Amino acid sequence: MFFCFSQKTQRQQMRDAEKTAINWLRKLNNKQYKDCWNMLSETTQSQSNFKEWNAYFSIELMPELGDFISRKYYLAEIEKELEGLPEGTYVTVRYQSTYTNTDSAEEIIMLTQLQNGQWSILSFFTEYQLKDDNGEIPKSRLKN
């Protein structure tokens, strides 16, 4: 009896993770928030609920960024260990992105590989500079 097992290379794993990241970002940009939620890892979903998560993306973050214009991949890293998480396979993908209300935006997506080989979104972070933002906190956002 002969068994053949194939193991994906790191490059293939990273490519698969990047495809999942782009798919998730497209859904985010098309306001398909329920689909985005469903692509999150169980770990991430357990830290919030859909109603709160959806409110943040649909009412706060995405309207502030504005309409999506473009996105350019610039870095991906694969890790086996991350602080505070069990040993596994993790990929972090970074993009330089442009939205109508930003001068610049960096989008960072961390993915985790599931037991079945599929990828799920562990976290999404964006750092951005709004157009005409002089760095001051708007009065409406200051707590009295």
Wavefront OBJ file of the C-alpha trace (Angstrom):
o trace
v 0.000 0.000 0.000
v 1.346 3.411 -0.966
v 0.256 6.713 0.540
v 1.116 10.029 -0.991
v 0.747 13.222 0.993
v 1.400 16.604 -0.472
v 2.247 19.558 1.639
v 1.865 23.051 0.283
v 4.959 25.187 0.245
v 5.066 28.387 2.241
v 4.725 30.356 -0.999
v 1.550 28.433 -1.910
v 0.170 28.918 1.605
v 0.837 32.647 1.403
v -0.803 32.863 -2.028
v -3.895 31.070 -0.719
v -4.036 33.366 2.317
v -3.658 36.454 0.081
v -6.587 35.261 -2.084
v -8.733 34.974 1.035
v -7.609 38.430 2.195
v -8.475 40.034 -1.157
v -11.831 38.246 -1.241
v -12.604 39.553 2.264
v -11.560 43.104 1.370
v -13.736 43.054 -1.762
v -16.706 42.014 0.339
v -15.880 44.769 2.839
v -15.673 47.380 0.075
v -18.980 46.136 -1.360
v -20.642 46.465 2.065
v -21.210 42.699 2.352
v -20.634 42.829 6.084
v -22.437 39.580 6.970
v -20.194 37.707 4.488
v -17.147 39.392 6.051
v -18.308 38.339 9.523
v -18.708 34.759 8.328
v -15.100 34.742 7.081
v -13.749 35.712 10.521
v -12.103 33.071 12.669
v -14.064 31.628 15.591
v -11.524 33.266 17.901
v -12.301 36.690 16.446
v -16.063 36.163 16.410
v -15.966 35.113 20.076
v -14.553 38.537 21.018
v -17.564 40.468 19.710
v -20.974 39.949 18.207
v -22.194 40.659 14.692
v -24.324 43.646 15.693
v -21.402 45.536 17.302
v -18.903 44.458 14.654
v -21.272 45.450 11.838
v -21.979 48.829 13.438
v -18.271 49.618 13.659
v -17.610 48.812 9.998
v -20.859 50.051 8.448
v -21.433 53.192 10.545
v -17.947 54.271 11.651
v -14.912 53.002 9.755
v -15.997 52.547 6.149
v -17.984 55.814 5.883
v -14.983 57.662 7.334
v -12.635 56.109 4.741
v -15.068 56.793 1.891
v -15.419 54.865 -1.340
v -12.698 52.410 -2.280
v -10.404 53.539 -5.127
v -7.370 51.241 -5.260
v -5.250 48.747 -3.348
v -1.676 47.596 -3.866
v -0.126 44.588 -2.159
v 3.258 45.291 -0.649
v 4.153 42.680 1.963
v 3.177 39.257 3.310
v 4.757 37.376 6.192
v 4.152 33.835 7.413
v 4.588 32.826 11.055
v 4.157 29.604 13.021
v 3.993 31.285 16.412
v 2.382 34.532 17.498
v 2.262 35.816 21.045
v -1.000 34.948 22.754
v -2.118 32.492 20.068
v -1.707 28.727 19.787
v 0.965 27.354 17.485
v -0.347 27.299 13.933
v 0.132 28.921 10.563
v -0.506 32.655 10.365
v -0.096 35.050 7.469
v -0.077 38.829 7.713
v -0.757 40.698 4.469
v -0.261 44.446 4.037
v -1.692 46.723 1.374
v -1.342 50.387 0.489
v -4.876 51.500 -0.280
v -6.694 54.599 -1.417
v -10.195 55.703 -0.463
v -12.003 58.902 -1.416
v -11.545 60.458 2.040
v -7.914 59.443 2.630
v -4.535 60.715 1.561
v -3.094 57.323 2.464
v -4.189 54.079 4.087
v -2.375 50.936 5.103
v -4.558 47.863 5.513
v -3.193 44.946 7.512
v -4.967 41.596 7.558
v -3.894 38.673 9.707
v -5.168 35.245 8.708
v -5.040 31.871 10.390
v -5.058 28.510 8.671
v -7.807 26.175 9.830
v -7.437 22.414 10.316
v -9.053 21.811 6.902
v -6.418 23.979 5.185
v -8.766 26.909 4.563
v -7.929 30.420 5.760
v -9.975 32.688 8.005
v -9.535 36.317 9.013
v -8.047 36.755 12.463
v -7.792 40.543 12.431
v -8.043 43.624 10.249
v -6.335 46.886 11.050
v -6.112 50.066 9.040
v -3.930 53.071 9.637
v -4.930 56.075 7.569
v -4.525 59.782 7.049
v -7.729 61.596 6.167
v -7.602 64.336 3.557
v -7.249 67.813 5.075
v -6.528 66.304 8.499
v -4.182 68.560 10.430
v -3.837 66.078 13.276
v -6.184 67.873 15.670
v -9.043 65.961 17.254
v -12.345 67.379 16.026
v -14.334 69.094 18.786
v -17.235 66.686 18.220
v -14.948 63.796 19.212
v -13.584 65.368 22.374
v -15.069 64.102 25.616
v -16.186 66.825 28.010
l 1 2 3 4 5 6 7 8 9 10 11 12 13 14 15 16 17 18 19 20 21 22 23 24 25 26 27 28 29 30 31 32 33 34 35 36 37 38 39 40 41 42 43 44 45 46 47 48 49 50 51 52 53 54 55 56 57 58 59 60 61 62 63 64 65 66 67 68 69 70 71 72 73 74 75 76 77 78 79 80 81 82 83 84 85 86 87 88 89 90 91 92 93 94 95 96 97 98 99 100 101 102 103 104 105 106 107 108 109 110 111 112 113 114 115 116 117 118 119 120 121 122 123 124 125 126 127 128 129 130 131 132 133 134 135 136 137 138 139 140 141 142 143 144
